[in-house]
Every structure is written in C-alpha cells, then in structure tokens.
Amino acid sequence: MTRVRQAVILAGGNATRLRPYTDRVPKALVDVGGKPIFEHQVEWLASEGVEHAVVSCGYLAEVLRRHVMERALPLAVTVVVEDRPLGRGGGLKHAARSLPFPGERWIGLNGDIVTRFPLAGLEARHAASGALATIGVTELKSPYGIVDLAPGGRIERFREAPVLPHWVNAGVYLFEPEAAALLPDLGDHETATFPRLAEEGLLGAFEIDGYWRGIDNAKDLKEANREIRDLGWAA
C-alpha cells in the first residue's frame, strides 16, 4: 500500500466563535499549548509521512501566508486564497487543484482540530473498502454533565461530560484523487458530496484511536490547552 503524501487543510473560516482570539490571527494560528493549531497539524502530518500540505484560507490570509514563509516547517506548504467564501466543500476542491501529486490519494483536514493517531490504520481501512472517501470518526463526548435518574425521580449519580454511544465526523478525510471532482464548487461537502457517496456505497468510516479535539470556542480552547499540557505536548 502506497502511503499518502499530500494533504489539504481548510483554514478559510472567520472563526467568530473564537473571538477575541481571532481578532488579529486566523483560527489556524490560535495558540494551543504554546504553538498554533496549524503547526500541531503539520507536525502530525509530517510525522505520518505526508510531504506537502495545501492550505485553503480566506480570513486574514496574508497573516497565515506570512507565518508559513517565516517558519521552518517539517513539510512543504502551499497557501491558496479563496477570493470569496467557498464553504468547506468548495475550499477542499479549490485547494485540491494545487496538490503536487494529482493522481494520488490525499488527506483532508479541518483547520480547527488537533489530533494525533497513526494514519496507517486509516489508509488500510480506506484501501480495503474500495471507497472514494473515508471519514475519520470519533466518539461523541457530551458537552454537559449527565444526570442518571432512578425510579421515583431520585438522582442516582452525576457523570461529568461522558462519552455517548454515538460517532461524529472528526474532520479528517482520506480521498481518492477522482473524489475531488465530486466536491461542490461552492458549499459544504457534508450535505452535498458525502450523502451521495453514502447512497452509492462509496463512503467509508474509520474510528480514530488516539487524541482528537475540535476547537470551536473559548471553552474548547481552554480544554485543549489543559489536555495538551497533561499529555506533555506543550511547547
């Protein structure tokens, strides 16, 4: 099996839910554990054999471009700018046009997650399934504490933010090269491309066994900082 050498990182959103942290930098450059989300991502990708990442950006694009030019990064990075907001699916398609190995599979990655797990498992599952795209999924953790009720209305116990028996899209994808043509020019792949592939039996899933954290708001950022310190990954 040929390892995946290229990736697209989506970093085009305005990140309004993370303000004021995103007043002067795009979400991809928000600091988590002493380094930007973007650098956590490229370090992980490089450690898994990825050689080149294309970053699709819009909001404060020049800030991200300057950061890429000034930093010694562990893989090659190309920055492409969305002239207008394209949505996540459109951003993936726009950036995929700049991938250096157009006939090869590629990783898609939301720009607001920090994750670390072996890509070899995702690659093997994808190759064996015959899917055009495989989604990394992670267990759903409740954002709230759970109250367990006993008969008669008594409270048995409290569970603080437990893991629920459901899986959610983790924002990590593995695409066949021909899947790029099926992405929308404008809009969201989750409501356009993925339902179509699922109906045709061409959409796979891979359960992530490793660290994953989506960073959408200030609470997520606080928890990510704590987790990364506890894991010893802080810069």
Buried (B, 14 or more C-beta within 10 A) or exposed (E): EEEBBBBBBBBBBBBEBBEEBBEEBBBBBBBBBEBBBBBBBBBBBBEBEBBBBBBBBBBBBEBBBEBBEEBEBBBBBBBBBBEEBBBBBBBBBBBBEBBEEEEBBBBBBBBBBBBBBEBEBBBEBBBEBEBBBBBBBBBEBEEEEEEEEEEEEEEEEEEEEBEEEEBBBBBBBBBBBEBBEBBBEBBBBBEBBBEEBBEEEBBBBBBBEEBBBBBBBEEBBEBBBEBBEEEEBBE
